[in-house]
Amino acid sequence: MKRILTVLALVATATAFAQKSPSADTLNPADMTLIAPGATLQKVSDKFTFTEGPAVDKKGNIYFTDQPNDKIYIYNTDGQISLFADKTGRSNGLYIDRKGNILSCADEKNELWSIDPKTKAVTVLLKATEGKRHNGPNDLWPDRKGGIYFSDPFYPRPWWSHKQAPMPAQNVYYLPKGASEAVLVASDLKQPNGIVGSPDGKYLFVADIRDNKTYRYDIGKDGDLSNRQRIADMGSDGITLDKQGNLYLTGKGVTVFDPTGKKLMNIPVPAKWTANVCFGGKDRKTLFITASESVYVLPMAVQGVE
């Protein structure tokens, strides 16, 4: 029963803010410019409870989480899944930094972790800010300086004893390299969730899932954010980018927008909720999708930037 309640709580949290995203039973021929010729969506596995946080390493292997079961898995470049670690601090969003460490939104205690991929040793990067725990770091992106941007929404978890948000608002923060506390950089959102930066380090994209909007911010030299611009009239759980600058948003399948905010297509995914997405594989042309209890892959004609 406890397992069922955990799953229901996570699905309810996600679907409570689901927006009406474009959908289709089949993809239009015009959409296939982004998808590899003849490619179809392939289910890799459905043995999980709620999958999240895909992140690719330098070799193209993808790490992802099964948060209710407190595990991180690896989907390698040969298409095989194996367990990387359990007891992961209820890891949610992940990202691989330039040194190959696995950065994690470990929301069991609302912390940021760095996990050594070889030894699995954990370094806690952030415990609290101004004496308060964060609401629940959800997604993160490291910049070239070694700082980390992260979204901090409040989604009550079955494993928490507290019911109220520790922080007074749901914001975006920046943890400078070596700092023990985060800096507030965006307080103009209702419930930030998915987050990713451009490869040149100039822009940060943040999805406001409650307001059904995705924004782009200019990144300042000190990590500050400015000049917010609306990119898409759709929120998202997870976000990724391809090398053409297209933005991939999740929720009901995967919806793709070009750099100007024009909707290009929706990739239907047969799941209650599509939580997150990233590009992986040796050539970075495999779109890896975490969707409720399952994970899927779709061969693409474009490369991801991560």
PEPE-V708510 format. One line per field, one symbol per residue. ss: DSSP state (a for helix, b for strand, c for the rest). psi: psi as a letter, one per 40 degrees, with the letter a starting at -180 (. if undefined). burial: + if it has 16 or more other ideal C-beta (glycine too) atoms within 10 Angstrom, else -. A space follows every 50 residues. Layout:
# PEPE-V708510
ss=???
psi=???
burial=???
This chain:
# PEPE-V708510
ss=caaaaaaaaaaaaaaaccccccccccccaaaaacbccccccbbbbccccc bbbbbbcccccbbbbbaaacbbbbbcccccbbbbbbccccbbbbbbcccc cbbbbbccccbbbbbccccccbbbbbccbccbcccccccbbbcccccbbb bbccccccccccccccccccbbbbbcccccccbbbbcccccbbbbbbccc ccbbbbbbccccbbbbbbbcccccbbbbbbbbccccccbbbbccccbbbb cccbbbbcccccbbbbbccccccccbbbbbcccccbbbbbbccbbbbbbb cccbcc
psi=ddddddddddddddedehigiiiidiiidddeddiiheiihhhdifeadh iifhhiadeeihhiigddefihihhieeeihihdiigeffhbiiihidee ihhhggedefihihhhedeeihhhdhdihfehiidghdiihiaeeeihii igihhhideidieihdieihahihhiheieiihhehefidgicihiiide edihhhhgddefihihihhideeiiifhhhdighaidiiiiieeeihhii cgahhhiideehhdihhhhgidhhdiiihaidefehhhhhgbeiiiihhi eiiie.
burial=-----++-+++--+--+++-+-----+------++---+-+------+++ +++++++--++++++++++++++++-+---+--++--+++++++++---- +++++++++++++++-+----+--++-++---+++++++++++---++++ +++++-+-------+++--+++++++-----+--++--+-++++++++-- --+++++++++++++++-+---+-+--+--++-+++++++++---+++++ +++++++------++++++-+-+++++++++--+++++++++++++++++ -+-+++
